[in-house]
Amino acid sequence: MTIPKLNSVNFAPNLVVVGRSDVEMLARLSSGLATNLHELGVPDIVIQAIIRHEKVNTTQRSYTSAVPEVVTAMKRLEAQIAVQQEKLKRFGKLKKQNEKPT
């Protein structure tokens, strides 16, 4: 699989990086995304294409180790989101049932 090279013009034309902290923030977001995809079982070559690394070993070095407390907190958050989504679905169905046909 060949990964096309991108420059800042066609990758993010509206993105203006103004300082080192912005670059660091983007690198951390990229690393976090790579880690999440890796944890989901996405193949390294696919993650490489998404993150736009030239070499797959760069992608493999970008994974961060997940702190157990963070993993637990994220699972709890995901469970709460699922509960809220289910409530919204039920509310939507209930609302439709209560609406009178015109």
C-alpha positions as CSV (number, residue, x, y, z in Angstrom):
1,M,0.0,0.0,0.0
2,T,1.5,3.3,-1.0
3,I,0.7,6.3,1.2
4,P,0.5,9.6,-0.7
5,K,2.5,12.4,0.7
6,L,0.6,15.4,1.9
7,N,1.8,18.9,2.5
8,S,0.1,21.4,4.7
9,V,-1.8,22.9,1.8
10,N,-3.7,19.9,0.8
11,F,-3.8,18.2,4.2
12,A,-5.3,21.0,6.2
13,P,-5.7,24.2,4.1
14,N,-7.4,26.1,6.9
15,L,-5.0,25.0,9.7
16,V,-2.5,27.6,10.8
17,V,0.1,26.3,13.2
18,V,1.4,29.3,15.1
19,G,3.8,27.8,17.7
20,R,5.4,24.8,19.2
21,S,2.6,24.2,21.6
22,D,0.2,23.8,18.6
23,V,2.5,21.3,17.0
24,E,2.8,19.4,20.3
25,M,-1.0,19.4,20.7
26,L,-1.5,18.0,17.2
27,A,1.2,15.3,17.8
28,R,-0.6,14.3,21.0
29,L,-3.9,14.1,19.3
30,S,-2.4,12.0,16.5
31,S,-0.8,9.7,19.0
32,G,-4.0,9.3,21.0
33,L,-5.9,8.5,17.8
34,A,-3.3,6.0,16.8
35,T,-3.4,4.4,20.2
36,N,-7.2,4.1,20.2
37,L,-7.2,2.6,16.7
38,H,-4.5,0.1,17.8
39,E,-6.5,-0.9,20.8
40,L,-9.5,-1.5,18.5
41,G,-7.4,-3.9,16.5
42,V,-7.0,-1.8,13.4
43,P,-4.0,-3.0,11.4
44,D,-0.8,-0.8,11.6
45,I,-0.8,-0.1,7.9
46,V,-4.3,1.3,8.1
47,I,-3.4,3.5,11.1
48,Q,-0.4,4.6,9.1
49,A,-2.6,5.7,6.3
50,I,-5.0,7.6,8.6
51,I,-2.2,9.3,10.6
52,R,-0.2,9.9,7.4
53,H,3.1,8.6,8.6
54,E,5.6,7.9,5.8
55,K,6.8,4.7,7.5
56,V,4.8,2.2,9.5
57,N,7.5,2.0,12.2
58,T,6.9,5.7,13.0
59,T,3.2,4.8,13.5
60,Q,4.1,1.8,15.7
61,R,6.3,4.1,17.9
62,S,3.5,6.6,18.4
63,Y,1.3,4.3,20.5
64,T,1.0,5.4,24.1
65,S,0.6,3.0,26.9
66,A,-2.8,3.4,28.5
67,V,-2.9,4.0,32.2
68,P,-5.3,1.4,33.8
69,E,-7.3,4.1,35.6
70,V,-7.8,5.9,32.3
71,V,-9.0,2.7,30.6
72,T,-11.5,2.1,33.5
73,A,-12.7,5.7,33.3
74,M,-13.2,5.5,29.6
75,K,-15.2,2.3,29.9
76,R,-17.4,3.8,32.5
77,L,-17.9,6.9,30.3
78,E,-18.7,4.7,27.3
79,A,-21.3,2.7,29.4
80,Q,-22.9,6.0,30.5
81,I,-23.1,7.2,26.9
82,A,-24.7,4.0,25.9
83,V,-27.3,4.3,28.6
84,Q,-28.1,7.9,27.6
85,Q,-28.4,6.9,23.9
86,E,-30.8,4.2,24.8
87,K,-32.9,6.6,26.9
88,L,-33.0,9.0,23.9
89,K,-34.1,6.2,21.6
90,R,-36.9,5.3,23.9
91,F,-37.9,8.9,24.4
92,G,-38.0,9.3,20.6
93,K,-40.2,6.3,20.2
94,L,-42.5,7.4,23.0
95,K,-42.8,10.8,21.6
96,K,-43.7,9.4,18.1
97,Q,-46.4,7.1,19.8
98,N,-47.9,10.1,21.6
99,E,-48.1,12.3,18.4
100,K,-51.5,12.3,16.8
101,P,-51.7,11.7,13.1
102,T,-52.7,14.8,11.1
